[in-house]
Amino acid sequence: MNPVSAVVLYLVFWFMTLFVVLPLRLQSQSEAGEVVPGTPPSAPVNPNLKKKFLLVTVISAVLWVPVVVVIVMGWITIEDIDFFGRM
């Protein structure tokens, strides 16, 4: 696997995990009862982005490593998933 491909694959895992983790444990301003003027009531009170980015980094690394190992070791190749014989 090319190093650039590995980084791109990691970033795909990272962003997909980010979109799953972002809404977890989120409290809106309307739920907290403190709506700041000029903001929508659905805006988060404290999104905890630093903690969520760290959590996303760890989760995506745990998911990414086995996929890279499978690709590098050649356990699953493109010929294994080429159902139409075009590769």
Secondary structure, 3 states (H helix, E strand, C coil): CCHHHHHHHHHHHHHHHHHHHCCCCCCEHHHHCCCCCCCCCCCECCCCHHHHHHHHHHHHHHHHHHHHHHHHHCCCCCCCCCCCCCC
